[in-house]
């Protein structure tokens, strides 16, 4: 979380962060799906939500997808 505060202060409009350590496979799956959703919907918060809902289907354990959050502007 400290790094995200520094990036926002430096002018980055938004950042997706993980609140705890997540294995590589579900992280890769979720982020790939996030970018796919973001291409369809410019609202990053909604794109992340949709990516999480899709990721939940293959990675049922919340530890694999619930750690991610958007900080900053959603569009």
Secondary structure, 3 states (H helix, E strand, C coil): CHHHHHHHHCCCCEEEEECCCCCHHHHHHHHHHHHHHHHHCCCHHHHHHHHHHHHHHHCCCHHHCCCEEEEECCC
